[in-house]
């Protein structure tokens, strides 16, 4: 803490009151298409972002997957600390989710191996093995599909990719990624949660490119990024950006960075938008090193699942008991209101 104080990095928390949500019509349509296709699917590959291993979990997919076999793939692993992988895999295993980390260029064969192994166990049941790839926007679904296609059948690009969220806008036709047994993938549009109740989760998703910057407010994203870099002691951003000193003040950072990169209008006025975009792009390109934005310390994962209502759903019997208990409570309250008890 002495080092932090000497650098005048004093912020210990970050707050932002405004909600950030993005659920355009094509996402609602895509989610419906996924549900309609579910009966024909043998395996779900859910892609998440390794930089936000918790925040990139979508509750809609928890409901969608149901009892289907699922493999969780943490993409962009080359941008996240290697040491988080074991923790995340262990925590997901507690929730019956097998997790694999990949940067879409490595470990892709592990994903194919899972599908091929399931298909070969029962060739009569799986004459054609079908996989649906789901995930929030810009987590690398299409890049993963292309990597699987290259690895499995040595063929070129089959799914469109892009740095901005929303490139894939509808459920695609099946894409072959393995010959014997025949394995096919179904690409789907990135789907956000219709409502993200936690503002910090939304900021993290937006910061990693899952929500369009103009919706999330670039100044808020940049301010949170600066806060997080300082809290993680990633002070190397100064050297990367070529600025004089670390700071907790986003306005001071913009002033130093704008002059360094020449983001100035006529008369020497700072081009704030251009400077903020430069800062965010540097993070997204991994120029500040491997960074995880989610807290994964002891208890943090449990708290996330509880607060996000992502704990395993109640059984039918448990649900009926809970419903009867709620009915009894309402009856008791009505009786009290009428003065009967």
C-alpha positions in Angstrom: 0.0 0.0 0.0 3.0 2.3 0.6 3.9 2.1 -3.1 0.3 2.8 -4.2 0.1 5.8 -1.9 3.4 7.2 -3.1 2.0 7.1 -6.7 -1.2 8.8 -5.5 -3.3 5.8 -6.6 -6.0 6.0 -3.9 -9.2 4.6 -5.4 -10.2 1.4 -3.7 -13.6 1.0 -5.3 -15.5 1.9 -8.5 -19.1 2.8 -8.8 -21.4 3.6 -11.7 -25.1 3.9 -11.3 -26.5 3.8 -14.8 -27.5 0.5 -16.2 -26.0 -0.9 -19.4 -28.1 -3.2 -21.5 -28.1 -4.3 -25.1 -30.6 -6.8 -26.5 -31.5 -5.9 -30.1 -34.2 -7.8 -32.1 -31.8 -10.1 -33.9 -30.7 -11.5 -30.5 -34.2 -12.3 -29.4 -34.8 -14.0 -32.8 -31.5 -15.9 -32.5 -32.4 -17.2 -29.1 -35.7 -18.5 -30.3 -34.0 -20.2 -33.3 -31.6 -21.8 -30.8 -34.5 -23.2 -28.7 -36.2 -24.5 -31.9 -33.0 -26.3 -33.0 -32.2 -27.7 -29.6 -33.9 -31.1 -30.1 -31.5 -31.8 -33.0 -28.3 -30.9 -31.1 -26.1 -33.5 -29.4 -23.5 -31.2 -27.7 -23.4 -27.5 -26.7 -20.2 -25.6 -26.9 -20.5 -22.5 -24.8 -17.8 -19.9 -25.5 -16.8 -17.4 -22.9 -14.1 -14.8 -22.6 -11.1 -15.9 -20.5 -10.5 -12.3 -19.4 -14.0 -12.3 -17.7 -14.6 -16.0 -16.9 -17.6 -15.2 -14.7 -19.0 -12.1 -16.3 -19.2 -13.8 -19.7 -21.6 -16.4 -18.3 -25.1 -15.9 -19.7 -28.1 -17.0 -17.7 -30.1 -17.5 -20.8 -27.7 -20.3 -21.9 -28.1 -21.9 -18.5 -31.8 -22.2 -19.2 -31.3 -23.1 -22.8 -28.8 -26.0 -22.3 -30.9 -27.9 -19.8 -29.7 -31.5 -19.6 -27.7 -31.4 -22.9 -24.0 -32.3 -22.8 -22.0 -29.1 -22.6 -18.4 -28.1 -23.0 -17.3 -24.6 -21.9 -14.6 -23.1 -24.0 -12.8 -20.1 -22.6 -11.5 -18.2 -25.7 -8.8 -15.5 -25.8 -6.8 -17.4 -23.2 -3.6 -15.7 -24.5 -5.0 -12.4 -23.1 -5.7 -13.8 -19.6 -3.3 -14.9 -16.8 -2.3 -18.5 -17.1 -2.6 -19.1 -13.4 -6.4 -18.5 -13.4 -7.1 -21.6 -15.5 -6.9 -24.2 -12.8 -9.1 -22.2 -10.5 -11.7 -21.6 -13.1 -11.7 -25.2 -14.3 -12.1 -26.5 -10.7 -14.9 -24.1 -10.0 -16.8 -25.0 -13.2 -16.3 -28.7 -12.4 -18.1 -28.2 -9.1 -21.0 -27.1 -11.2 -20.8 -30.0 -13.7 -19.2 -27.9 -16.4 -16.1 -29.1 -18.2 -13.9 -26.1 -19.1 -11.2 -25.8 -21.7 -9.0 -22.8 -22.4 -8.0 -21.9 -25.9 -6.8 -19.0 -28.0 -8.4 -20.7 -31.1 -5.0 -21.5 -32.4 -4.1 -24.0 -29.6 -5.9 -26.7 -27.8 -8.6 -26.8 -30.5 -8.0 -30.5 -31.0 -9.2 -31.1 -27.4 -12.6 -29.7 -28.3 -12.9 -32.0 -31.3 -11.8 -35.0 -29.3 -14.7 -34.5 -26.9 -17.2 -34.5 -29.7 -15.7 -37.3 -31.6 -15.4 -39.5 -28.4 -19.1 -39.0 -27.7 -20.1 -39.8 -31.3 -18.0 -42.9 -31.5 -19.5 -44.4 -28.3 -22.8 -45.0 -30.0 -22.6 -44.7 -33.9 -26.2 -45.9 -34.2 -27.5 -43.1 -32.0 -25.1 -40.5 -33.6 -25.0 -41.2 -37.3 -24.4 -37.5 -37.7 -23.1 -35.6 -34.6 -24.4 -32.0 -34.2 -22.9 -29.3 -32.1 -24.3 -25.9 -31.4 -21.9 -23.1 -30.6 -23.3 -20.4 -28.3 -21.9 -17.4 -26.5 -22.2 -13.7 -25.8 -21.2 -11.3 -28.6 -17.5 -11.0 -29.5 -16.2 -13.9 -27.4 -14.7 -15.6 -30.5 -17.4 -18.1 -31.5 -16.9 -17.7 -35.3 -13.1 -17.7 -34.9 -13.4 -20.9 -32.9 -15.6 -22.5 -35.6 -13.0 -21.6 -38.3 -10.2 -23.1 -36.2 -12.1 -26.3 -35.6 -12.8 -26.6 -39.4 -9.1 -26.1 -40.2 -8.1 -28.7 -37.6 -10.8 -31.2 -38.4 -11.1 -31.2 -42.2 -8.3 -28.9 -43.2 -10.7 -26.4 -44.9 -10.8 -22.6 -44.9 -13.0 -20.0 -43.3 -16.7 -20.9 -42.9 -17.9 -18.3 -40.4 -17.7 -14.5 -40.6 -15.5 -12.8 -37.9 -15.0 -9.2 -36.8 -13.7 -7.1 -34.0 -17.1 -5.6 -33.3 -20.0 -7.4 -31.6 -23.0 -8.5 -33.7 -21.2 -9.9 -36.8 -23.2 -13.1 -36.8 -26.9 -12.2 -36.7 -28.8 -15.5 -37.3 -28.4 -19.2 -36.8 -26.3 -20.6 -39.7 -26.5 -23.8 -41.7 -24.5 -26.7 -40.4 -20.7 -26.6 -41.0 -18.8 -29.8 -41.3 -15.7 -30.0 -39.0 -14.9 -33.8 -39.0 -15.4 -36.6 -41.5 -15.4 -40.0 -39.6 -17.6 -39.8 -37.7 -19.4 -36.9 -39.4 -19.4 -33.9 -37.0 -21.2 -30.7 -37.8 -21.3 -27.3 -36.1 -24.1 -24.7 -36.0 -23.0 -21.1 -35.6 -25.3 -18.8 -33.7 -25.5 -15.0 -33.1 -23.9 -13.7 -30.0 -26.7 -13.3 -27.4 -26.6 -11.0 -24.4 -28.8 -11.4 -21.4 -32.0 -9.3 -21.9 -31.1 -7.6 -18.7 -27.8 -7.4 -16.8 -28.7 -6.5 -13.2 -25.1 -5.9 -12.1 -23.5 -2.8 -13.5 -20.0 -4.0 -13.0 -20.7 -7.1 -14.9 -22.0 -5.1 -17.8 -19.0 -2.8 -17.8 -16.6 -5.8 -18.0 -18.6 -7.3 -20.8 -18.5 -4.0 -22.7 -14.8 -3.5 -22.0 -13.9 -6.8 -23.6 -16.0 -5.9 -26.6 -19.3 -7.6 -25.9 -21.4 -4.5 -25.9 -21.0 -1.6 -28.4 -18.9 1.2 -27.0 -21.4 3.9 -27.9 -24.0 2.1 -25.8 -21.8 1.5 -22.8 -20.1 5.0 -22.8 -16.4 4.9 -23.7 -15.5 7.3 -20.9 -17.0 4.9 -18.2 -15.2 1.9 -19.8 -11.9 3.7 -19.9 -12.2 5.0 -16.3 -13.0 1.4 -15.1 -10.0 0.1 -17.1 -7.7 2.6 -15.5 -9.0 1.7 -12.0 -8.6 -2.0 -12.7 -5.1 -1.6 -14.1 -4.0 0.3 -11.0 -5.7 -2.1 -8.6 -3.9 -5.0 -10.3 -0.6 -3.1 -10.2 -0.3 -3.2 -14.0 1.5 0.1 -13.9 3.3 -1.0 -17.1 0.5 0.8 -19.0 2.6 4.0 -18.6 5.5 2.5 -20.5 3.1 1.0 -23.1 1.4 4.2 -23.7 4.5 6.4 -23.4 3.0 8.6 -20.6 5.0 10.1 -17.7 3.3 8.6 -14.7 0.5 6.4 -13.4 -2.7 8.2 -12.4 -6.1 7.4 -10.8 -7.7 10.3 -12.7 -9.1 9.4 -16.2 -9.0 13.1 -17.2 -5.3 13.3 -16.4 -4.7 10.1 -18.3 -6.6 11.5 -21.4 -4.6 14.7 -21.2 -1.2 12.9 -21.1 -2.1 10.3 -23.7 -3.7 12.8 -26.1 -0.5 14.8 -26.3 1.6 11.7 -26.7 -0.4 10.3 -29.6 -1.2 13.7 -31.2 -5.0 13.4 -30.6 -5.4 17.2 -30.8 -7.8 19.3 -32.8 -7.1 22.8 -34.2 -6.0 25.1 -31.5 -4.6 22.4 -29.4 -8.0 21.1 -28.1 -7.8 17.5 -26.9 -9.8 14.9 -29.0 -11.2 13.0 -26.0 -13.1 10.4 -28.1 -10.0 9.5 -30.2 -7.9 9.2 -27.0 -10.4 7.0 -25.2 -10.7 4.7 -28.2 -6.9 4.4 -28.4 -6.7 3.4 -24.7 -9.5 0.8 -25.0 -8.0 -0.6 -28.2 -4.6 -1.1 -26.5 -6.3 -3.2 -23.8 -8.3 -5.3 -26.2 -5.2 -6.0 -28.2 -3.4 -7.3 -25.1 -0.8 -4.5 -25.0 -1.1 -4.2 -21.2 -0.3 -7.9 -20.7 -2.5 -10.8 -19.4 -5.4 -9.4 -17.4 -8.4 -11.0 -15.7 -11.1 -8.5 -14.8 -13.1 -10.8 -12.5 -12.2 -11.5 -8.9 -11.6 -15.2 -8.4 -10.4 -15.3 -4.8 -11.9 -17.6 -2.3 -15.7 -17.2 -2.0 -15.9 -14.8 -5.0 -17.1 -17.5 -7.4 -19.7 -18.8 -5.0 -21.0 -15.3 -4.4 -21.2 -14.6 -8.1 -23.3 -17.7 -8.8 -25.6 -17.0 -5.8 -26.1 -13.4 -6.8 -26.6 -14.3 -10.4 -29.1 -17.0 -9.6 -26.9 -19.5 -11.4 -26.9 -22.2 -8.8 -28.3 -25.5 -9.9 -32.0 -25.3 -10.4 -34.4 -26.9 -8.0 -35.8 -30.3 -8.8 -39.5 -30.6 -9.6 -40.2 -31.9 -6.1 -38.3 -29.0 -4.5 -40.1 -26.5 -6.8 -43.5 -27.9 -5.7 -42.5 -27.7 -2.0 -41.3 -24.1 -2.5 -44.6 -23.2 -4.3 -46.7 -24.7 -1.5 -44.6 -22.9 1.1 -45.2 -19.6 -0.7 -48.9 -20.2 -0.9 -49.0 -20.9 2.9 -47.2 -17.7 3.6 -49.6 -15.7 1.4 -52.6 -17.3 3.2 -51.1 -16.4 6.5 -50.5 -12.8 5.5 -54.1 -12.5 4.3 -55.4 -14.0 7.6 -53.3 -11.5 9.6 -54.6 -8.6 7.4 -58.2 -9.6 8.2 -57.5 -9.9 11.9 -58.3 -13.6 11.9 -55.0 -14.5 13.7 
